[in-house]
């Protein structure tokens, strides 16, 4: 278990299927995420049961408050020792926790783990340009804009740009 000032990150358990199902079926939670087909509870439970424990190339952890309330998911995907790079994904599924610093703390914890324990040199992510709240969190922990994919994400019949952001070892704030 990885612990920060406001959150702890832990392995996914079978009992987390209901959280994931509820969050993936909440249009507001999924607003800026690439998740076009909401999965069934049975499918999520099956996937959890079949997945390996967190691996170097696919570390997926649940985010809990220090009071042990499960509130979201964070992941480092595609990590390769040869490149020293990984991609970060994060979301908070419990809307009443938005804007309270949980995502910022979770990002600091997972990035610190990536740099110190996984020996990564670079962590990257993409964000929809209109998702100002997420971009603010990313910038707060040190991510910088590195590029733009024009009209790369479609939502509600409209195309949106994706912002590429990166964080190098030593830049975490």
Beta strands, then each sheet from edge to edge (+ up, - down):
strand 1: 2-3
strand 2: 7-11
strand 3: 58-65
strand 4: 70-80
strand 5: 85-92
strand 6: 122-128
strand 7: 144-155
strand 8: 158-168
sheet 1: 1+ 2- 3+ 4- 5+ 6+ 8- 7+
end
